Amino acid sequence: MLGIGDGLTYYLFLKLNKALLETMPHTQTPIDLRSDTFTTPCAAMRRAMADAEVGDDVFGEDPTVNRLQAMLAEQAGHEAGLFFPSGTQSNLVALLAHCQRGDEYIVGQNAHTYRYEAGGAAVLGSIQPQPIEHDADGTISLAKIEAAIKADDVHFAKSKLLALENTIGGKVISSDYIDSARELAVLHGLIFHLDGARVFNAAVAQQADIASITGKFDSVSICLSKGLGAPVGSVLVSSKAVIDEARRWRKMVGGGMRQAGVLAAAGLFALEHNVSRLQQDHEHAQLLVAGLSSIEGLTVIGGTAHTNMVFLSCDNGDGNAFLEFCKARGLLFTGDKVARLVLYKGISAEQVSSAIEIIGDYFDGF
């Protein structure tokens, strides 16, 4: 694996090997680094889906769904699981199962459950969010969390739940922080929920068993359709009582599916085959950082990639021109002021090299 100090050597290597780079498919096939949601199922996963044994999951009779729910609940250190079409719905139902109208959940300002889920908890559950800004490492100050907890007073919403996210912005939340946050939640009688959309990335990065992370929470939403490579689906894990309540809410918000085993089979395949390979995505992110770190005019925010995400900014502030230049060359990513590039299953080391060359060409123009 290349380190940051090898960046200049690696970049010069790329520039001196134009003939090799011109054989790479970056001008024909887009290199899509917008999100790890752009993974596609491999042939073996598709076969597993086609061969799946199915039943009516609303009646609890789809054997493949039941197997997925039981497997992931056990791996995550919880009693039961419930399969959902999306992580957004899984997080929403967790909040609905835990909270009542007029309750409040404490959450990070940039957390997916607050910022990117269309205000569902407030709109559909009348659950008030109390957002708090994140620290640079992705955590939320425990002192600020404690200060935000409302007194038992008729003037205030009831502080009911503390929600964390791991990973967040590609950053792994440390075990020590989670322990401290849990202690605070228990002290104040708060339910402790995790948006674990990329929690397997966190576990692989820490070389840890997933239960060592997820087992500390009262409920966890785990996504299968990001780095794990399934086409759709998330599983909410918690106690049997919470999952029983969540099942009713899932039906109410339209998440009840029938012969969903064809989707659950993809999730099972992902859990059985695609967890350890997340390390490759992390290594590709580091490869990208190594190749970009010495480009004048470009800043790799934080100087590294913690898991599978790299964040960049242009020193001249013209991020939109940078984005459009790369898009025209077949390199896709999101953001303008801060660009986010996400590595995932299906992105090769050769494509990473092509991405470095495209980005380098933009800054060579200055």
C-alpha positions in Angstrom: 0.0 0.0 0.0 1.3 3.4 -0.9 1.7 6.0 1.8 1.2 9.7 1.6 4.9 10.3 1.3 5.0 8.3 -1.9 2.5 10.6 -3.5 4.9 12.6 -5.7 6.7 9.5 -6.9 3.5 7.8 -7.7 2.1 10.9 -9.5 5.2 11.3 -11.6 5.0 7.6 -12.5 1.5 8.1 -13.8 2.5 11.1 -15.9 5.5 9.3 -17.4 3.4 6.3 -18.4 1.0 8.0 -20.8 1.0 5.1 -23.2 -0.2 2.8 -20.5 -2.8 5.2 -19.1 -4.2 5.8 -22.6 -5.2 2.1 -22.7 -7.3 2.5 -19.6 -11.1 2.9 -20.1 -11.6 6.3 -18.4 -12.7 8.0 -21.6 -15.1 5.3 -22.7 -16.6 4.0 -19.4 -17.2 6.6 -16.6 -15.4 6.1 -13.4 -18.3 6.7 -11.0 -17.1 7.6 -7.6 -20.3 9.4 -6.5 -21.3 6.8 -3.9 -20.9 3.2 -2.9 -24.6 2.8 -3.7 -23.5 2.3 -7.3 -22.4 -1.2 -6.6 -24.1 -3.8 -8.8 -24.7 -7.5 -8.1 -22.2 -9.9 -9.5 -23.2 -13.0 -11.5 -23.0 -15.3 -8.4 -25.2 -12.9 -6.4 -27.7 -12.8 -9.2 -27.8 -16.6 -9.3 -28.5 -16.7 -5.6 -31.3 -14.3 -6.1 -32.8 -16.3 -8.9 -32.6 -19.5 -6.9 -34.0 -18.0 -3.6 -36.7 -19.9 -1.8 -39.5 -17.4 -1.2 -42.8 -16.9 0.7 -45.0 -14.0 1.9 -42.8 -11.9 4.2 -45.7 -9.8 5.5 -47.0 -13.1 7.0 -43.4 -13.8 8.2 -43.3 -16.8 5.9 -40.4 -16.0 3.6 -37.6 -18.4 4.6 -34.8 -16.5 3.0 -35.8 -13.2 4.6 -36.1 -15.0 8.0 -32.6 -16.4 7.5 -31.1 -13.0 6.7 -32.8 -11.4 9.7 -31.6 -14.1 12.1 -28.1 -14.2 10.7 -27.5 -10.5 10.9 -29.1 -10.1 14.3 -26.8 -12.8 15.6 -23.7 -11.3 14.0 -24.7 -7.9 15.4 -25.3 -9.2 19.0 -29.1 -8.6 19.0 -32.2 -10.8 19.5 -34.0 -10.1 16.3 -33.9 -8.4 12.9 -36.3 -6.9 10.4 -35.6 -6.5 6.7 -36.4 -3.1 5.0 -36.2 -1.8 1.5 -33.9 1.0 2.5 -31.8 2.4 5.3 -33.9 5.6 5.4 -37.0 3.5 6.2 -35.1 1.4 8.7 -33.9 4.4 10.6 -37.4 6.0 10.5 -39.1 2.9 11.8 -36.5 2.6 14.6 -37.3 6.1 15.7 -41.1 5.5 15.4 -40.7 2.3 17.4 -38.7 3.9 20.2 -40.4 7.4 20.4 -43.8 8.9 20.9 -45.3 12.1 19.4 -43.6 15.1 21.1 -40.5 13.1 22.0 -37.0 14.3 20.9 -34.0 12.6 19.5 -30.5 14.0 19.8 -28.5 13.7 16.6 -25.5 15.0 14.8 -26.0 18.1 12.5 -24.6 16.2 9.5 -26.0 12.7 10.4 -28.0 11.0 7.7 -31.0 10.5 10.0 -31.2 14.2 10.5 -29.9 15.8 7.3 -30.6 13.3 4.5 -33.8 11.5 5.3 -36.3 14.3 4.3 -37.3 15.1 7.9 -39.2 11.8 8.1 -39.1 11.5 11.9 -40.6 15.0 12.4 -43.1 14.8 9.5 -44.3 11.3 10.0 -43.7 10.7 13.7 -43.9 14.2 15.2 -40.5 13.4 16.8 -38.5 16.5 17.2 -34.8 16.4 16.3 -32.2 18.2 18.4 -29.2 18.5 16.1 -25.7 19.2 17.5 -22.6 20.0 15.4 -20.0 17.4 15.0 -16.4 17.6 16.1 -13.7 17.1 13.4 -13.4 13.4 14.1 -17.1 12.8 13.5 -18.1 12.5 17.1 -20.5 14.8 19.0 -19.2 16.5 22.1 -20.6 14.6 25.1 -20.8 17.8 27.1 -23.0 19.3 24.3 -25.1 16.2 24.3 -25.6 16.4 28.0 -26.4 20.1 27.8 -29.0 19.4 25.1 -30.9 16.9 27.2 -34.2 18.5 28.4 -35.4 18.7 31.9 -38.7 17.0 32.8 -40.8 20.1 32.2 -44.1 20.5 30.4 -42.5 23.3 28.3 -40.0 20.9 26.6 -40.1 18.0 24.3 -39.0 14.8 26.1 -35.4 13.8 25.3 -35.9 10.2 24.4 -33.1 8.9 22.1 -29.5 9.5 21.2 -28.6 8.6 17.6 -25.0 8.1 16.3 -23.6 7.2 12.9 -20.6 4.9 12.2 -18.9 5.4 9.9 -19.7 9.1 9.3 -18.1 11.0 6.5 -15.9 7.9 6.1 -14.6 8.3 9.7 -14.7 5.5 12.2 -16.1 6.3 15.6 -13.8 4.9 18.3 -14.9 2.2 20.7 -14.0 4.4 23.7 -16.2 7.2 22.5 -19.1 4.8 21.9 -18.7 3.4 25.4 -18.7 6.9 26.9 -21.8 7.9 24.8 -23.6 4.8 26.0 -22.8 5.6 29.6 -24.2 9.0 29.1 -27.4 7.6 27.5 -27.9 5.1 30.3 -27.3 7.8 32.9 -30.1 10.0 31.4 -32.4 7.2 30.4 -31.9 7.7 26.7 -32.4 5.0 24.1 -29.1 4.5 22.1 -29.6 4.0 18.3 -26.9 3.6 15.6 -27.2 4.4 11.9 -24.8 1.7 10.9 -25.2 2.1 7.1 -21.4 1.5 6.8 -20.8 -0.2 10.1 -19.1 -3.1 8.4 -16.5 -0.6 7.0 -15.9 0.5 10.6 -15.5 -3.1 11.8 -13.1 -4.0 8.9 -11.1 -0.8 9.5 -10.7 -1.6 13.2 -10.2 -5.4 12.5 -13.1 -5.9 14.9 -16.1 -8.2 15.1 -19.2 -6.2 14.2 -20.9 -7.1 17.5 -18.2 -5.3 19.3 -19.6 -2.1 17.8 -23.3 -2.9 17.3 -23.9 -4.8 20.5 -23.5 -1.6 22.5 -26.6 0.0 21.0 -30.3 -0.6 21.7 -31.0 -0.7 18.0 -28.9 -0.6 14.8 -29.8 0.0 11.1 -27.4 -1.9 8.9 -27.3 -1.3 5.1 -26.6 -4.1 2.6 -26.6 -2.0 -0.6 -23.5 0.1 -0.1 -20.0 -1.5 0.1 -21.5 -4.9 0.6 -22.8 -4.8 -2.9 -26.4 -6.0 -2.6 -28.9 -4.2 -4.9 -31.3 -3.1 -2.1 -32.0 -3.5 1.5 -31.2 -2.8 5.2 -31.8 -4.7 8.4 -32.9 -3.2 11.7 -31.6 -5.2 14.7 -32.8 -4.8 18.2 -34.6 -6.7 21.0 -37.6 -8.9 20.0 -40.0 -6.4 21.6 -38.7 -3.5 19.6 -38.7 -5.5 16.4 -42.3 -6.6 17.0 -43.2 -2.9 17.3 -41.1 -2.0 14.3 -42.9 -4.7 12.2 -46.2 -2.8 12.7 -44.6 0.5 11.8 -42.9 -1.0 8.7 -46.3 -2.1 7.4 -47.8 1.3 8.1 -45.1 3.2 6.2 -45.3 0.9 3.2 -42.3 -1.3 3.8 -44.1 -4.6 3.9 -42.9 -6.8 1.0 -44.2 -10.1 -0.2 -41.8 -12.6 -1.9 -38.8 -10.5 -0.7 -36.5 -13.5 -0.5 -35.1 -12.6 -4.0 -33.8 -9.5 -2.3 -32.8 -11.1 1.0 -30.8 -13.7 -0.9 -28.5 -10.9 -2.2 -28.0 -9.7 1.4 -27.1 -13.2 2.5 -24.6 -13.5 -0.3 -23.1 -10.1 0.6 -22.7 -11.1 4.2 -21.1 -14.4 3.3 -18.8 -13.1 0.5 -18.3 -9.3 0.6 -17.4 -8.3 4.1 -13.6 -8.9 4.2 -13.2 -7.4 0.7 -14.2 -4.0 2.1 -10.5 -3.7 3.0 -9.8 -3.4 -0.7 -12.0 -0.3 -1.0 -10.1 1.2 1.9 -6.8 0.4 0.2 -8.0 2.0 -3.0 -9.0 5.1 -1.1 -5.4 5.3 0.3 -4.1 4.7 -3.2 -6.1 7.7 -4.4 -4.9 9.8 -1.5 -1.3 8.9 -2.3 -1.6 9.9 -5.9 -3.3 13.2 -5.1 -1.4 14.4 -2.1 1.4 16.1 -4.0 -0.8 17.9 -6.6 -0.3 21.6 -6.2 -3.6 23.5 -5.8 -5.5 20.5 -4.4 -6.0 19.7 -0.7 -6.9 16.2 0.6 -9.1 17.2 3.5 -7.7 15.5 6.7 -4.7 14.3 4.7 -6.0 10.7 4.5 -8.9 8.4 4.0 -10.1 6.5 7.1 -12.2 4.0 5.2 -13.6 4.2 1.6 -14.1 8.0 1.2 -11.8 10.8 0.1 -12.6 14.5 0.4 -11.0 17.1 -1.7 -11.0 20.9 -2.0 -9.5 23.2 -4.6 -7.2 25.8 -3.1 -8.6 28.5 -5.5 -12.2 27.6 -4.3 -13.5 26.9 -7.8 -14.8 23.5 -7.0 -17.6 23.6 -9.6 -15.1 24.1 -12.5 -13.1 21.2 -11.1 -16.2 18.9 -10.9 -17.3 19.8 -14.4 -13.8 19.3 -15.9 -13.6 15.8 -14.4 -17.2 15.0 -15.4 -16.3 15.8 -19.0 -13.4 13.4 -18.8 -15.6 10.6 -17.4 -14.8 10.9 -13.7 -17.9 11.4 -11.6 -18.1 12.5 -8.0 -20.3 14.8 -5.8 -19.8 18.2 -4.2 -18.3 21.5 -5.3 -16.8 23.3 -2.4 -15.8 19.9 -0.9 -15.7 17.0 -3.4 -16.4 13.5 -2.1 -15.0 10.5 -3.9 -16.2 7.0 -2.8 -14.4 3.7 -3.5 -16.4 0.5 -3.7 -16.8 -2.9 -5.2 -16.3 -2.7 -8.9 -13.8 0.1 -8.9 -10.4 -1.2 -9.8 -6.8 0.0 -9.0 -6.5 0.9 -12.7 -9.6 3.1 -12.5 -8.1 4.8 -9.4 -4.9 5.5 -11.4 -7.0 6.9 -14.2 -8.9 9.1 -11.7 -5.6 10.5 -10.4 -4.5 11.3 -14.0 -7.7 13.1 -14.8 -7.5 15.2 -11.6 -3.9 15.9 -12.2 -4.6 17.2 -15.7 -7.1 19.7 -14.3 -4.4 21.2 -12.0 -1.8 21.1 -14.7 -3.8 23.7 -16.5 -2.9 26.4 -13.9 
